[in-house]
Amino acid sequence: MADGLRAEAVSERKVTATDVARLAGVSQSAVSRVFTPGASVSPAMAERVRAVAEELGYRPNALARSLITGRTRIVGLVVGYLENPFYPEVLEALSSALEARGYHILVFHAANGEGVADVERVVGEIMDYQVDGLVTASVHLSDGIVARCRAAGLPVVLFNRGLPGSGLSSVTSANRAGGAAVAQFLVASGHRRIAHISGLQTASTGLDRWEGFRAALNAAGLAVHALEEGGFDRERAGMAARALMTGPVPPDAIFVANDHMALGVLDELRHGMGIDVPGEVSIVGYDDVPAAAWKAYDLTTVRQPVDRMVAAAVDLIVSEIEGGAAPGRVIEVAARLVLRGSARVPGDIEK
């Protein structure tokens, strides 16, 4: 009864860790350990403290704790292309993986991932929140931004983008190998007029896919039949596909630098122009977003292993935050070609 009366009295004002400690019969530092991810505490004590906290409606003050520890346990994420269906999947996986390590994610959108001014503004806002680390997804970081983060001692990991010479850690799929695999597959399928709709040539992902694709075609004795820049934009990619197919000698296959564009290409060719895919032209994308497997698209594509890429990125950022690991590690995760119905298949290859 006495405890009940004390709990009722406490409920009339803001509950503190001291209140929880008094009613649970433990020290205030014990309460702090219970609500600190990774801290050492016995299961019995944790259960008792959490039960009292639930009874009182207590929630730990993360901001106050950050003033003591010097850490907010928040990782900032800057993403530039949320309209690309690859990134909502990445965002969910990153959030879950970081939460499992005791961190939360603070998401900011840079409306134009290549626009230096907008990215600088967003990074500045994130730094105002005193985040422990920063992950950028398909965002271009200028030398000035890199220097600003380094001066602030802010760990940065690039996701699905590399920045050679920056000294920053990065995680991508093996883009050159993926582009090469597409070229080898299309050549093996009997295609000879093989075109490419590229991403942004200022982005390492788009550039590496293009270079791997072109090198593999050259090794097979072929040149790229035609090249159009899609800029990782769905509508622009559809217009590029129309230009290719209405040219004097249309291609018999098109490698599109990501699925976001490839889905737009399929819509334009099949429904806008009435072209038979893959009867007249094979289409191959890159990413393997969920819609690629839909029957309406049935897109042959290169699968980026999101879970493994996210796990690698989280390991990098946490190790730099907690262990002071040196930046500059570059991780490439192997990708694989997924065969579906948008591209002709060699006779000796099964879907």
Secondary structure, 3 states (H helix, E strand, C coil): CHHHHHHHHHCCCCCCHHHHHHHHCCCHHHHHHHCCCCCCCCHHHHHHHHHHHHHHCCCCCHHHHHHHHCCCCEEEEEECCCCCCHHHHHHHHHHHHHHHCCCEEEEEECCCCCCHHHHHHHHHHHHHCCCCEEEEECCCCCHHHHHHHHHCCCCEEEECCCCCCCCCEEEEECHHHHHHHHHHHHHHCCCCCEEEEECCCCCHHHHHHHHHHHHHHHHCCCCCCCEEECCCCHHHHHHHHHHHHCCCCCCCEEEECCHHHHHHHHHHHHHHCCCCCCCCCEEEEEECCHHHHCCCCCCEEEECCHHHHHHHHHHHHHHHHHCCCCCCCEEEECCEEECCCCCCCCCCCCC
